[in-house]
Amino acid sequence: MRTGISIILKPADRRRLAALARDRNAPHKHVWRAEIVLLSAAGVGTNEIMRQTGKSKTCVWRWQERFMQQGYDGLLRDKTRPSRIPPLGPDIAERVVMLTQTEPPTETTHWTAVLMAKAAGISTSSVQRIWRAHGLQPHRVRQFKLSKDPKFIDKLRDVVGLYVDPPAHAIVLAVDEKSQIQALDRTQPGLPMKRGRAGTMTHDYKRHGTTTLFAALDVLEGNVIGRCMQRHRHQEFIRFLNAIEAQVPASA
């Protein structure tokens, strides 16, 4: 061991270092740092510590001094190094934010990080950091629709009122339409999946016709009420509502 280094471990530090050196789930760099300190405290020379840990002389000396100065916790921290890249000024971030809120050049649909990096003269990662810091996501667009119905407000109040204050002994239905599901079948039977081979099916298909399925969920009883009809009109929907009223108890 070199002159000036004398490590004397307290029983608590020795137990913690020994546990860290044996911990298979600990980061590898923490394990060999603990081994350097334990070997140093045992009086092992620098050359032997280098041989057992596979580290250089300067590395062994560095962590010996770090433990003497900061103790056990010092082995778990790495000194931060100043970045070689100068930080971006606030004017650059403001320019990126301003450009993001404008239409992109050429015929692209939205700003990308690569496109913004070229326009602002900075790196792609810098653009991503600025967008993340300001909560900007140019690739995402939320759609909305304004109703042209002159009685839209009145209808909205009626619907919301049913949820907020439903009439006594009334059935309130939440209605939505699902996209079409066709009854399709393949022209030839496929082969089942087996080890080393995926299941197969033909690319072409044949239709077995279409139908309209009306379905409802009775939340109180947990029952699904369904009925298939040939047409998709309001008359069929009214008939389905009448069938629901006949099946759902009035006390619901």
C-alpha positions as CSV (number, residue, x, y, z in Angstrom):
1,M,0.0,0.0,0.0
2,R,1.3,3.5,-0.9
3,T,2.4,5.9,1.8
4,G,-0.2,8.1,3.3
5,I,-3.1,5.6,2.9
6,S,-4.3,3.9,6.0
7,I,-7.8,2.5,6.1
8,I,-9.2,1.3,9.4
9,L,-12.7,0.1,9.2
10,K,-15.3,0.3,11.9
11,P,-17.3,-2.9,12.5
12,A,-20.4,-1.3,10.9
13,D,-18.6,-0.2,7.8
14,R,-16.9,-3.6,7.5
15,R,-20.3,-5.3,7.6
16,R,-21.8,-3.0,5.0
17,L,-18.8,-3.3,2.6
18,A,-18.8,-7.1,2.9
19,A,-22.5,-7.3,2.2
20,L,-22.0,-5.0,-0.8
21,A,-19.2,-7.1,-2.2
22,R,-21.3,-10.2,-2.0
23,D,-24.5,-8.7,-3.4
24,R,-25.1,-10.1,-6.8
25,N,-27.8,-7.6,-7.5
26,A,-25.6,-4.5,-6.8
27,P,-24.0,-2.6,-9.6
28,H,-20.7,-4.1,-10.6
29,K,-18.8,-0.8,-10.0
30,H,-20.0,-0.7,-6.4
31,V,-18.9,-4.3,-5.8
32,W,-15.3,-3.7,-6.9
33,R,-15.1,-0.4,-5.1
34,A,-16.1,-2.2,-1.9
35,E,-13.5,-4.9,-2.6
36,I,-10.7,-2.3,-3.0
37,V,-11.5,-0.8,0.4
38,L,-11.8,-4.2,2.1
39,L,-8.4,-5.3,0.7
40,S,-6.8,-2.0,1.6
41,A,-8.1,-2.4,5.2
42,A,-6.6,-5.9,5.3
43,G,-3.2,-4.5,4.5
44,V,-3.0,-5.8,0.9
45,G,-0.6,-4.0,-1.3
46,T,-1.6,-1.9,-4.3
47,N,-0.2,-4.4,-6.9
48,E,-2.1,-7.3,-5.3
49,I,-5.3,-5.2,-5.2
50,M,-4.9,-4.4,-8.9
51,R,-4.5,-8.1,-9.7
52,Q,-7.5,-9.2,-7.7
53,T,-9.9,-6.5,-8.9
54,G,-8.5,-6.0,-12.4
55,K,-8.3,-2.2,-11.9
56,S,-5.5,0.3,-12.6
57,K,-3.3,1.8,-10.0
58,T,-4.9,5.3,-10.3
59,C,-8.3,3.7,-10.0
60,V,-7.3,1.9,-6.8
61,W,-5.8,5.1,-5.3
62,R,-8.8,7.2,-6.3
63,W,-11.3,5.0,-4.4
64,Q,-9.0,4.6,-1.4
65,E,-9.0,8.4,-1.1
66,R,-12.7,8.7,-1.8
67,F,-13.5,6.3,1.1
68,M,-11.1,8.1,3.4
69,Q,-12.8,11.4,2.6
70,Q,-16.5,10.5,2.2
71,G,-16.8,7.0,3.8
72,Y,-19.2,4.3,2.6
73,D,-21.6,6.6,0.8
74,G,-18.8,8.1,-1.2
75,L,-18.3,4.7,-2.9
76,L,-21.9,4.8,-4.3
77,R,-21.6,8.3,-5.9
78,D,-19.8,9.2,-9.1
79,K,-18.5,12.8,-9.4
80,T,-20.3,14.7,-12.1
81,R,-18.2,16.1,-14.9
82,P,-19.1,19.4,-16.6
83,S,-20.5,19.0,-20.0
84,R,-18.3,19.8,-22.9
85,I,-21.3,21.0,-24.9
86,P,-22.3,24.6,-23.9
87,P,-25.9,24.9,-22.8
88,L,-28.5,26.3,-25.2
89,G,-29.5,29.8,-24.6
90,P,-33.1,30.7,-23.8
91,D,-33.5,32.5,-27.1
92,I,-33.0,29.2,-28.9
93,A,-35.6,27.4,-26.9
94,E,-38.0,30.3,-27.5
95,R,-37.4,30.0,-31.2
96,V,-38.0,26.3,-31.3
97,V,-41.3,26.7,-29.4
98,M,-42.3,29.5,-31.8
99,L,-41.5,27.4,-34.8
100,T,-43.3,24.4,-33.4
101,Q,-46.5,26.5,-33.3
102,T,-46.3,27.4,-37.0
103,E,-46.9,25.3,-40.1
104,P,-43.9,23.1,-41.1
105,P,-42.1,23.7,-44.4
106,T,-42.7,21.7,-47.6
107,E,-45.6,19.3,-47.6
108,T,-45.1,17.6,-44.3
109,T,-48.1,17.2,-42.0
110,H,-46.3,18.2,-38.8
111,W,-42.9,19.1,-37.4
112,T,-40.5,16.2,-36.7
113,A,-37.4,16.4,-34.5
114,V,-35.1,16.0,-37.5
115,L,-36.9,18.7,-39.4
116,M,-36.9,21.1,-36.5
117,A,-33.2,20.4,-35.8
118,K,-32.3,21.5,-39.4
119,A,-34.5,24.6,-39.1
120,A,-33.2,25.7,-35.7
121,G,-29.5,24.7,-36.3
122,I,-29.3,22.4,-33.2
123,S,-29.2,18.7,-32.6
124,T,-32.2,16.4,-32.7
125,S,-31.8,15.5,-29.0
126,S,-31.8,19.2,-28.1
127,V,-35.1,19.6,-29.9
128,Q,-36.6,16.7,-28.1
129,R,-35.4,18.1,-24.7
130,I,-37.0,21.4,-25.5
131,W,-40.3,19.8,-26.6
132,R,-40.3,17.6,-23.5
133,A,-39.6,20.6,-21.2
134,H,-42.5,22.6,-22.7
135,G,-44.9,19.7,-23.0
136,L,-45.1,19.9,-26.8
137,Q,-46.0,16.9,-29.0
138,P,-46.3,18.0,-32.6
139,H,-47.1,14.5,-33.9
140,R,-50.3,14.4,-31.8
141,V,-53.6,16.1,-32.9
142,R,-56.9,16.1,-31.1
143,Q,-60.0,16.2,-33.3
144,F,-63.1,18.1,-32.5
145,K,-66.4,18.8,-34.2
146,L,-68.9,21.6,-33.8
147,S,-72.5,20.7,-34.2
148,K,-74.6,22.7,-36.7
149,D,-77.8,21.8,-35.0
150,P,-79.5,25.0,-33.8
151,K,-81.1,23.1,-31.0
152,F,-77.8,21.5,-29.9
153,I,-77.6,23.3,-26.5
154,D,-81.1,22.3,-25.6
155,K,-80.5,18.7,-26.5
156,L,-77.2,18.7,-24.6
157,R,-78.9,19.9,-21.5
158,D,-81.6,17.2,-21.8
159,V,-79.0,14.4,-22.1
160,V,-76.7,15.7,-19.3
161,G,-79.8,16.2,-17.1
162,L,-80.7,12.5,-17.4
163,Y,-77.3,11.6,-16.0
164,V,-77.2,14.3,-13.3
165,D,-80.8,13.9,-12.1
166,P,-82.6,11.0,-13.7
167,P,-86.3,10.7,-13.1
168,A,-87.6,8.2,-10.6
169,H,-88.2,4.7,-11.9
170,A,-86.9,5.6,-15.3
171,I,-84.6,3.7,-17.6
172,V,-81.6,5.7,-18.8
173,L,-79.8,4.3,-21.8
174,A,-76.3,5.3,-23.0
175,V,-76.2,4.5,-26.8
176,D,-73.2,4.2,-29.0
177,E,-72.6,2.7,-32.5
178,K,-69.8,0.2,-33.2
179,S,-68.1,0.0,-36.6
180,Q,-69.4,-2.7,-38.9
181,I,-68.4,-6.3,-38.4
182,Q,-68.9,-8.5,-41.5
183,A,-69.5,-12.2,-41.4
184,L,-66.5,-13.3,-43.5
185,D,-65.1,-16.7,-44.1
186,R,-61.9,-17.9,-46.0
187,T,-62.3,-19.6,-49.4
188,Q,-60.2,-22.6,-48.2
189,P,-59.6,-24.1,-44.8
190,G,-56.2,-23.1,-43.3
191,L,-53.7,-25.2,-41.4
192,P,-53.4,-24.9,-37.6
193,M,-50.4,-23.5,-35.9
194,K,-47.7,-26.0,-34.8
195,R,-44.1,-25.9,-33.5
196,G,-42.0,-24.0,-36.0
197,R,-44.9,-22.9,-38.2
198,A,-47.5,-20.3,-38.0
199,G,-51.2,-20.9,-38.7
200,T,-52.2,-20.3,-42.4
201,M,-55.2,-18.9,-44.1
202,T,-56.0,-17.7,-47.7
203,H,-55.8,-14.1,-48.6
204,D,-59.2,-14.1,-50.3
205,Y,-62.6,-14.5,-48.5
206,K,-66.3,-14.9,-49.1
207,R,-69.1,-12.9,-47.5
208,H,-72.0,-14.5,-45.7
209,G,-74.1,-11.4,-45.7
210,T,-74.5,-8.6,-43.1
211,T,-76.9,-8.1,-40.3
212,T,-77.5,-5.5,-37.6
213,L,-76.9,-6.4,-34.0
214,F,-78.6,-4.4,-31.3
215,A,-77.2,-5.1,-27.9
216,A,-77.6,-3.7,-24.4
217,L,-76.1,-4.4,-21.0
218,D,-78.3,-4.5,-17.9
219,V,-75.9,-3.1,-15.4
220,L,-78.1,-4.0,-12.4
221,E,-78.4,-7.7,-13.3
222,G,-75.3,-8.1,-15.4
223,N,-77.3,-9.5,-18.4
224,V,-76.7,-8.8,-22.1
225,I,-79.8,-8.2,-24.2
226,G,-79.3,-8.7,-27.9
227,R,-81.3,-8.9,-31.1
228,C,-80.4,-9.2,-34.7
229,M,-82.4,-7.3,-37.4
230,Q,-82.2,-7.1,-41.1
231,R,-82.2,-3.3,-41.4
232,H,-80.5,-0.5,-39.6
233,R,-83.2,2.2,-39.1
234,H,-84.7,4.1,-36.3
235,Q,-87.8,1.8,-36.5
236,E,-85.7,-1.2,-35.6
237,F,-84.0,0.7,-32.8
238,I,-87.4,1.6,-31.3
239,R,-88.5,-2.0,-31.4
240,F,-85.3,-3.0,-29.6
241,L,-86.0,-0.4,-26.9
242,N,-89.4,-1.8,-26.4
243,A,-87.9,-5.2,-26.1
244,I,-85.5,-3.9,-23.4
245,E,-88.4,-2.3,-21.5
246,A,-90.2,-5.6,-21.5
247,Q,-87.2,-7.5,-20.1
248,V,-85.9,-5.0,-17.5
249,P,-88.0,-4.9,-14.3
250,A,-89.8,-1.6,-13.6
251,S,-88.1,-1.4,-10.2
252,A,-84.7,-1.1,-11.9
